[in-house]
């Protein structure tokens, strides 16, 4: 995990440069040698700088990374016992290590679970708003005219 610099001014020039530059970009080595960055690497660099400029720590991990239950729980922002319940209910696939009770979860499976959970929450919220509108508790037009 990499944390943003304490003095974000150090990042400001880089951030401004990347906002106004399109791929391909060049990487300049200390000996003056230049190499063109592949577009995917350039886009990852832009994402890293953007996140750090927003005071976010970043981690670059392979998509097929396997996480421990504690790391997976931390990633999802839930307790380990809650994660275990989700694993045992089948909501998140996992594998057990041979001759062990330890579980490993693929990062891709966690990302899918997280995406599905966000979509479910969004649907529930939309249904709540629709129900409130139908019951006359929420007047969308009066809220829009206040802007």
C-alpha positions as CSV (number, residue, x, y, z in Angstrom):
1,X,0.0,0.0,0.0
2,X,1.3,3.4,-0.9
3,X,0.1,6.6,0.8
4,X,-0.1,10.0,-0.8
5,X,2.7,12.4,0.1
6,X,2.0,14.6,3.1
7,X,2.6,17.7,1.0
8,X,0.2,17.3,-1.9
9,X,1.9,20.2,-3.7
10,X,4.5,17.6,-4.7
11,X,1.8,15.9,-6.7
12,X,0.2,19.0,-8.1
13,X,2.6,19.4,-11.1
14,X,2.3,15.7,-12.0
15,X,-1.5,15.8,-11.7
16,X,-1.8,18.9,-13.9
17,X,0.6,17.5,-16.5
18,X,-1.4,14.2,-16.7
19,X,-4.7,16.0,-17.0
20,X,-3.5,17.8,-20.1
21,X,-1.5,15.0,-21.7
22,X,-2.9,12.1,-23.6
23,X,-1.2,8.7,-24.1
24,X,1.3,7.7,-25.3
25,X,3.7,9.2,-22.8
26,X,7.4,8.7,-22.3
27,X,9.3,7.5,-19.3
28,X,12.6,9.3,-18.8
29,X,15.3,7.4,-17.0
30,X,18.1,8.9,-15.0
31,X,20.5,8.3,-17.8
32,X,18.3,10.2,-20.3
33,X,17.0,7.0,-21.9
34,X,13.3,7.3,-23.0
35,X,10.8,4.5,-23.3
36,X,7.2,4.9,-24.5
37,X,4.6,3.8,-21.9
38,X,2.0,1.4,-23.1
39,X,-1.5,3.0,-23.0
40,X,-2.6,0.7,-20.1
41,X,0.4,1.6,-18.0
42,X,-0.3,5.3,-18.7
43,X,-3.9,5.0,-17.7
44,X,-2.9,3.2,-14.5
45,X,-0.5,6.0,-13.7
46,X,-3.2,8.6,-14.2
47,X,-5.5,6.7,-11.9
48,X,-2.8,6.4,-9.2
49,X,-2.0,10.1,-9.3
50,X,-5.7,11.0,-9.3
51,X,-6.3,8.8,-6.2
52,X,-3.3,10.2,-4.4
53,X,-4.3,13.8,-5.2
54,X,-7.6,12.9,-3.4
55,X,-5.8,11.8,-0.3
56,X,-6.4,8.1,-1.0
57,X,-3.8,5.4,-0.4
58,X,-3.4,3.0,-3.4
59,X,-2.4,-0.6,-3.9
60,X,-1.6,-2.2,-7.2
61,X,-2.3,-6.0,-7.1
62,X,-2.8,-8.6,-9.7
63,X,-6.5,-9.2,-10.4
64,X,-6.1,-12.9,-9.6
65,X,-4.7,-12.1,-6.2
66,X,-6.0,-14.4,-3.4
67,X,-6.8,-12.8,-0.1
68,X,-7.1,-14.1,3.4
69,X,-10.5,-13.8,5.1
70,X,-9.2,-10.9,7.2
71,X,-7.8,-9.0,4.2
72,X,-11.0,-9.6,2.3
73,X,-13.1,-8.4,5.2
74,X,-10.9,-5.3,5.4
75,X,-11.3,-4.7,1.7
76,X,-15.1,-4.9,1.9
77,X,-15.2,-2.8,5.1
78,X,-16.9,-5.5,7.2
79,X,-16.0,-7.6,10.1
80,X,-14.3,-11.0,9.5
81,X,-17.3,-12.9,11.1
82,X,-19.7,-11.1,8.7
83,X,-17.5,-12.0,5.8
84,X,-17.4,-15.7,6.9
85,X,-21.2,-15.7,7.0
86,X,-21.2,-14.4,3.4
87,X,-18.8,-17.1,2.4
88,X,-20.7,-19.9,4.0
89,X,-24.0,-18.6,2.5
90,X,-22.5,-18.9,-0.9
91,X,-22.6,-15.1,-1.6
92,X,-18.9,-15.0,-2.2
93,X,-16.9,-18.0,-3.7
94,X,-13.8,-19.1,-1.9
95,X,-11.4,-22.0,-1.7
96,X,-10.0,-23.8,1.3
97,X,-6.3,-24.6,1.5
98,X,-5.5,-28.3,1.3
99,X,-5.5,-29.9,4.8
100,X,-6.5,-26.6,6.4
101,X,-9.4,-24.7,7.6
102,X,-8.0,-21.5,6.1
103,X,-9.9,-19.9,3.2
104,X,-8.7,-17.8,0.3
105,X,-10.9,-15.4,-1.7
106,X,-10.1,-14.2,-5.2
107,X,-10.0,-10.4,-5.6
108,X,-12.1,-10.7,-8.7
109,X,-14.8,-12.5,-6.7
110,X,-14.7,-9.7,-4.1
111,X,-15.0,-7.0,-6.7
112,X,-18.0,-8.8,-8.2
113,X,-19.6,-9.1,-4.8
114,X,-19.0,-5.4,-4.1
115,X,-20.4,-4.4,-7.5
116,X,-23.5,-6.6,-7.0
117,X,-24.0,-5.2,-3.5
118,X,-23.8,-1.6,-4.8
119,X,-26.3,-2.4,-7.5
120,X,-28.7,-4.0,-5.0
121,X,-28.5,-1.0,-2.7
122,X,-29.1,1.3,-5.6
123,X,-32.2,-0.7,-6.6
124,X,-33.5,-0.6,-3.0
125,X,-33.0,3.1,-2.8
126,X,-34.7,3.8,-6.1
127,X,-37.7,1.6,-4.9
128,X,-37.8,3.6,-1.6
129,X,-37.9,6.9,-3.5
130,X,-40.6,5.5,-5.9
131,X,-42.7,4.3,-2.9
132,X,-42.3,7.7,-1.2
133,X,-43.4,9.5,-4.4
134,X,-46.4,7.3,-4.8
135,X,-47.4,7.9,-1.2
136,X,-47.0,11.7,-1.7
137,X,-44.2,11.9,0.8
138,X,-41.6,13.0,-1.7
139,X,-42.3,15.7,-4.3
140,X,-39.6,15.5,-7.0
141,X,-40.7,18.6,-8.9
142,X,-40.7,20.9,-5.8
143,X,-37.2,19.7,-5.0
144,X,-36.0,20.4,-8.6
145,X,-37.4,23.9,-8.6
146,X,-35.5,24.8,-5.4
147,X,-32.2,24.6,-7.2
